[in-house]
């Protein structure tokens, strides 16, 4: 019989300590050590007869390949993020802020898979069967092959999954299930690690696609040790502002596809609805005559997206401490662009409060939006709108120079498709068959004169 022992486990990194401390000695996180009573499960390895091999190594080139393994799902935005479909036997972890729509998305996915491929088991440790039925009615997810199981004991879940033989398994959420071999509470580091390991073994052995919902911390990372993200095949985040209707499904890890793709959804009364043309939606209410507005083209994986960047400058009321606020772009990037505009273009921004917002709840991380942000700030300061029908693409350097970005032709082709007639970029690019005139500029100063010219 294995003896139970009391250890203090860090809820951030999983490190163990024999005694409590205010700060984790491994990751330096404060107040993260939690007392845990652990009983190691008794594991005995069966004896292998002499001369017998349980598992034999084989050359990699001898392994048979199959390219039709993915399960097609009638949700192109999800399929795009996963790399073309759902791989049987894969383990997908989905995180996001509370109320962002994780459970809604996976119930819709489970319903689609049940209608197309076979039985799907949806396990909920947070809702009763009646609550799941109400949500299913609202979403129209009432397939006869969609089975629900309000249960938190993982052994019961796996027994029921073994009996049903589903094509997919959804666990909502991984922090609520537990294994009885460990005496620690559900959601602890040991429980998360063991539950994920057993789900992974079940999914790989039977070719069942498993989806896990993970809670997030106040910093936005998935709660629990980072080993949880290392064990799964894909990690997806559902992003967006709670009071905006648009949601972005972004992959940060994917063993079967690119991590640069993004899926766009809109939260409606009947659940998450796909947005096949997000650029047209984000620009649908734009006023071209308003100062401080510019259109940028970013590239999310293979998809070019157009979005509106708004800026507002106002005389500060705090003397020499102007306020800088960024929503949708990195604040440090905004400070850099303000410094370039002040030093290289001689714009008097030292006494101006500056607010920058990306419309629709989008988050822009690539430098291709630098020129658009800079022109929106200058447009607001001069109280003069950017020329109608103009799209801006380019990275701004510290010397005030404008640098080219990748796949410029594809970006400008998308802008031309949406009706833009003029593009300002770091180098000229030809857009065959499109009525879009491209102006090549070398510096932010030159781009300012071209962008604010009517």
Secondary structure, DSSP 8 states (H G I E B T S, - for coil): ----EEEEEETTT--EESS--SB-TTT--BT-EEEEEE-----------TT--SS----GGGS---S--EE--S-HHHHHHHTSSEETT-EEEEEE-TTSSHHHHHHHHHHHHHHHTS-EEEEESSS-HHHHHHHHHHHT---TTEEEEE--BHHHHHHHHHHHT-SEEEEE-TTT-B-TT--S-TTSHHHHHHHHHHHHHHHHHHT-EEEEEE-B-TTSSBSS-THHHHHSSEEEEEE--TTSSEEEEEEEEETTS-SS-EEEEEEETTEEEE-TTHHHHHTTT--TTSTTEEEEEEEETTEEEEEEEEEEEEE-SSTT---EEEESS-HHHHHHHHHHHHHTS----TTEEEEEEEGGG----SGGGHHHHHHHHHHHHHT----TTEEE--EE-TTSBEE--TTHHHHHHHHHHTT--EEEESS----TT---EEEE-SBHHHHHHHHT--
